[in-house]
Amino acid sequence: MKRLLTALIAIVAVSSVLSGCGQKGPLYLPDETQEPAAQTE
């Protein structure tokens, strides 16, 4: 039972660490007043 619990905790820990990978860029919410970019035809 202890071995299963240890494995489960390890899987959860690795999953939480890997979920942060690739999260790049500025850590702020963009302004809501920003207008959409004009399309070129």
N, C-alpha and C positions, 0 to 999 in steps of 0.2 A: 504494500500500500504506500509506504514511504517513497519507494522508487517511482511509482506512478505519479505521485504528487510532485516530486522533484522534476520529473520529465515535463509535466504539465506547466510548472512554473517556468522552466527553461524555455519552452515553446512560446509562452506568452511574452516573456522578456525579449526574446529574439524577434518576435513579430512586432512588438512595439518599437524596437530600435530600427528595424528595417522599414517601418511605415514612414519614418521621417526622411528616408533617403529620397533625393530628387526634389525635395521641397526647397526650391531656390527662388530668389527674387526678393523684392522689398516686402517687409513684413508690416504692411499698413493697408488699410482699406482705401480704395480709390475714391476720389471726390465724386459725389452724386451729381454735381452740376456740370460734369464734363460732357460736352456735346459729342455725338457720334461723328466719326471721320467721314468726310465727303467722299463719295464714290466717283472714280474717274471712268469716263466712258470711252 
